[in-house]
Amino acid sequence: MNILGIDVGGSGIKGAMVDPETGKFTSERIRIDSPEDFRPDDVVAVIGQIVSEFDYQGPLGLGFPAVVMDGVVITPPTSLAFPGWENYPLAERVTAVTNCPTVVINDADAAGYAEMRFGHGRNEPGVVLVFTLGTGIGSALFVDGQLVPNTEMGRVYLRQKKRVAEHQAAERIRDELDLTWKEWGKRLNKYFNQIELLFWPRLIIIGGGVSKKHKNFLKHIRVRAEVRPARLRNKAGIIGAAMAALEKEEG
């Protein structure tokens, strides 16, 4: 059975059908711009629109850019901290709109699921960190293949900085400040060196849409861990969300 996965982002909400055996898309991806004010009811309406576009009924997986516990959004989403989301029962509301049993997990955790199952993290022992670079910095921590959820490493403060890392080194910041790839790469290098001192990973996987341009910035990152671009690129969030829904369905 193919599963619908949806990746909710600050700029766009994307969905596709996924083959759970291979992790490959079995449909075209549908993308709809996120509502400008990102209000909960408006976001749920867009999710419902995507489900309707696929004429889908079945388990539904959502990756969402916030801390999520038991289908409830705990923190304001994305580095832009949109209001109105704290303690919002997202899984319950989406199920009510779509009639699909819905699983919601942190979007970086979803991307990590995909990379650990179908990407560069497959069969990797020890500590593996997966990062998604976009509007903010999402993170997923795996120990011997097991997820430690909602790590939110983008909220780490860098040394001698008054703002958290995702306000210093997210891809959005590169665009806003018109940084060169070298300038941005040096910011990432400082960030990943600090992260390495805390967790000592064997492998760091960098995802998000910018991962397809990895040759421009990975050469500026120098850490002990091996650093790789995400194999699944920006498909990972959709694939991982679908896998989370399947795991829930299978108990």
C-alpha positions as CSV (number, residue, x, y, z in Angstrom):
1,M,0.0,0.0,0.0
2,N,1.4,3.4,-1.0
3,I,1.3,6.1,1.8
4,L,0.7,9.8,1.4
5,G,3.4,11.9,3.1
6,I,3.2,15.6,3.5
7,D,6.1,18.0,4.5
8,V,4.8,21.3,6.0
9,G,7.3,24.1,5.7
10,G,7.2,27.9,6.3
11,S,7.2,28.7,2.6
12,G,5.5,25.6,1.0
13,I,3.5,22.5,1.9
14,K,4.4,19.5,-0.2
15,G,3.0,16.0,-0.6
16,A,3.5,12.8,-2.6
17,M,2.6,9.2,-2.6
18,V,5.4,6.9,-1.4
19,D,6.2,3.3,-1.9
20,P,7.1,2.1,1.7
21,E,9.3,-0.7,0.3
22,T,11.6,1.4,-1.8
23,G,11.0,4.9,-0.4
24,K,10.4,6.2,-4.0
25,F,7.6,8.5,-5.0
26,T,4.8,6.8,-6.9
27,S,3.2,10.1,-7.9
28,E,4.1,13.6,-8.9
29,R,4.8,15.9,-6.0
30,I,2.1,18.6,-5.2
31,R,3.3,21.8,-3.7
32,I,1.1,24.7,-2.4
33,D,2.5,27.9,-1.0
34,S,2.1,28.1,2.8
35,P,-0.4,30.6,4.0
36,E,1.4,33.9,4.6
37,D,0.4,34.2,8.2
38,F,0.6,30.5,8.8
39,R,-2.5,30.3,11.0
40,P,-3.4,26.8,12.1
41,D,-6.8,26.6,10.4
42,D,-5.3,27.9,7.2
43,V,-2.5,25.4,7.2
44,V,-4.9,22.5,8.0
45,A,-7.0,23.7,5.0
46,V,-4.0,23.4,2.7
47,I,-3.2,20.0,4.0
48,G,-6.8,19.0,3.3
49,Q,-6.5,20.4,-0.2
50,I,-3.5,18.2,-0.9
51,V,-5.2,15.1,0.4
52,S,-8.2,15.9,-1.8
53,E,-5.9,16.4,-4.8
54,F,-4.7,12.8,-4.4
55,D,-8.2,11.5,-3.7
56,Y,-6.5,9.7,-0.8
57,Q,-7.9,7.7,2.0
58,G,-5.5,5.9,4.4
59,P,-2.8,6.5,6.9
60,L,-1.4,10.0,6.5
61,G,2.0,11.2,7.7
62,L,2.9,14.9,8.3
63,G,6.3,16.4,9.0
64,F,5.9,19.7,10.8
65,P,8.6,22.4,11.8
66,A,8.1,22.4,15.5
67,V,8.4,20.2,18.6
68,V,5.6,17.6,18.3
69,M,4.5,15.2,21.0
70,D,1.6,12.7,20.5
71,G,0.4,14.6,17.5
72,V,0.2,17.9,19.4
73,V,2.4,20.9,18.4
74,I,4.2,22.1,21.5
75,T,6.3,25.1,20.2
76,P,5.8,27.9,17.7
77,P,6.7,26.5,14.2
78,T,9.9,27.4,12.2
79,S,12.5,30.0,13.2
80,L,9.8,32.7,12.4
81,A,7.9,31.5,15.5
82,F,4.4,31.8,14.1
83,P,1.9,32.4,16.9
84,G,-1.2,30.4,17.7
85,W,0.3,26.9,17.6
86,E,1.3,26.1,21.1
87,N,-0.5,22.9,22.3
88,Y,-2.4,22.8,19.0
89,P,-3.8,19.2,18.3
90,L,-2.7,19.1,14.7
91,A,-3.1,15.3,14.2
92,E,-6.6,15.5,15.6
93,R,-7.6,18.5,13.4
94,V,-6.2,17.0,10.2
95,T,-8.0,13.7,10.8
96,A,-11.2,15.6,11.3
97,V,-10.8,17.4,7.9
98,T,-9.5,14.5,5.9
99,N,-10.9,11.4,7.6
100,C,-7.4,10.0,7.4
101,P,-5.7,8.6,10.6
102,T,-2.8,11.1,10.9
103,V,0.6,10.9,12.4
104,V,2.6,14.2,13.0
105,I,6.3,14.3,13.8
106,N,8.9,17.0,13.7
107,D,9.9,17.7,10.1
108,A,13.7,17.1,10.6
109,D,12.9,13.9,12.4
110,A,10.9,12.9,9.4
111,A,13.8,13.7,7.1
112,G,16.1,11.7,9.4
113,Y,13.8,8.7,9.3
114,A,14.0,8.7,5.5
115,E,17.8,9.1,5.4
116,M,18.3,6.3,8.0
117,R,16.1,3.9,6.1
118,F,16.9,4.7,2.5
119,G,19.8,7.1,2.5
120,H,23.3,7.6,3.7
121,G,22.4,6.7,7.3
122,R,21.3,3.2,6.5
123,N,23.0,0.6,8.7
124,E,25.2,3.3,10.3
125,P,26.1,2.5,13.9
126,G,26.7,5.0,16.7
127,V,25.6,8.6,16.6
128,V,24.2,10.1,13.4
129,L,23.0,13.6,13.1
130,V,20.7,14.8,10.3
131,F,20.2,18.5,9.6
132,T,17.7,20.3,7.4
133,L,18.8,23.8,6.3
134,G,16.0,26.1,5.1
135,T,13.9,28.7,6.9
136,G,15.6,27.5,10.1
137,I,17.9,24.6,11.1
138,G,16.1,21.4,11.9
139,S,18.0,18.4,13.5
140,A,17.5,14.7,14.1
141,L,19.6,12.6,16.4
142,F,19.9,8.9,15.9
143,V,21.8,6.4,18.2
144,D,22.4,3.0,16.6
145,G,19.5,3.8,14.3
146,Q,17.0,4.8,17.1
147,L,15.6,8.3,17.0
148,V,15.9,10.7,19.9
149,P,12.9,13.0,18.9
150,N,12.6,16.8,18.9
151,T,16.3,17.7,19.5
152,E,15.9,21.3,18.1
153,M,19.7,21.9,17.7
154,G,19.0,25.0,15.6
155,R,18.2,26.7,18.9
156,V,21.8,26.3,20.2
157,Y,23.6,29.6,20.9
158,L,26.9,29.9,19.2
159,R,29.9,31.2,21.2
160,Q,29.9,34.9,21.7
161,K,26.6,35.3,19.8
162,K,23.4,36.7,21.1
163,R,21.1,34.9,18.6
164,V,20.5,31.1,18.2
165,A,22.2,29.2,15.4
166,E,19.3,29.2,13.0
167,H,19.3,33.0,13.0
168,Q,23.0,32.9,12.1
169,A,23.4,30.0,9.7
170,A,20.1,28.9,8.2
171,E,19.8,29.0,4.4
172,R,17.3,31.8,4.8
173,I,20.1,33.9,6.4
174,R,22.4,33.3,3.5
175,D,19.7,34.7,1.2
176,E,18.7,37.6,3.4
177,L,22.3,38.8,3.9
178,D,23.4,37.8,0.4
179,L,26.3,35.8,1.8
180,T,28.7,34.1,-0.6
181,W,28.9,30.3,-0.4
182,K,32.3,30.6,1.4
183,E,30.9,33.1,3.9
184,W,27.9,30.9,4.7
185,G,30.1,27.7,4.7
186,K,32.3,29.3,7.4
187,R,29.2,30.0,9.5
188,L,28.1,26.4,9.1
189,N,31.6,25.3,10.1
190,K,31.5,27.1,13.4
191,Y,28.1,25.7,14.1
192,F,28.9,22.1,13.3
193,N,32.2,22.3,15.3
194,Q,30.2,23.4,18.3
195,I,27.6,20.6,17.8
196,E,30.4,18.0,17.4
197,L,31.8,19.0,20.8
198,L,28.4,18.2,22.3
199,F,27.5,14.9,20.6
200,W,30.5,13.5,18.8
201,P,28.7,12.0,15.8
202,R,30.2,9.5,13.4
203,L,28.2,11.0,10.5
204,I,26.5,14.3,9.8
205,I,24.0,14.4,7.0
206,I,23.0,17.7,5.6
207,G,19.5,18.0,3.9
208,G,17.0,20.5,2.8
209,G,16.7,22.0,-0.6
210,V,20.2,23.5,-0.4
211,S,21.7,20.0,-0.2
212,K,21.6,19.8,-4.0
213,K,24.1,22.6,-4.1
214,H,26.4,20.9,-1.5
215,K,29.5,21.3,-3.6
216,N,29.4,25.0,-3.0
217,F,29.6,24.8,0.8
218,L,30.6,21.4,2.1
219,K,34.3,22.1,1.3
220,H,34.2,24.8,4.0
221,I,33.0,22.4,6.8
222,R,35.9,20.8,8.7
223,V,34.9,18.5,11.5
224,R,36.0,15.1,12.7
225,A,32.8,13.4,11.6
226,E,32.1,12.4,8.0
227,V,29.8,14.9,6.4
228,R,27.5,14.0,3.5
229,P,24.7,15.6,1.6
230,A,21.4,14.0,2.1
231,R,20.9,11.3,-0.6
232,L,17.2,11.9,-0.7
233,R,17.6,15.7,-1.0
234,N,14.3,17.6,-0.3
235,K,12.2,14.5,-0.8
236,A,13.3,13.2,2.6
237,G,10.7,15.0,4.6
238,I,7.8,13.5,2.6
239,I,9.3,10.0,2.6
240,G,10.0,10.0,6.3
241,A,6.5,11.3,7.1
242,A,5.0,8.5,5.1
243,M,7.2,6.0,6.9
244,A,6.1,7.3,10.3
245,A,2.5,6.9,9.3
246,L,3.2,3.3,8.2
247,E,4.9,2.4,11.5
248,K,1.9,3.8,13.4
249,E,-0.5,1.8,11.2
250,E,1.5,-1.4,11.8
251,G,1.7,-0.8,15.5
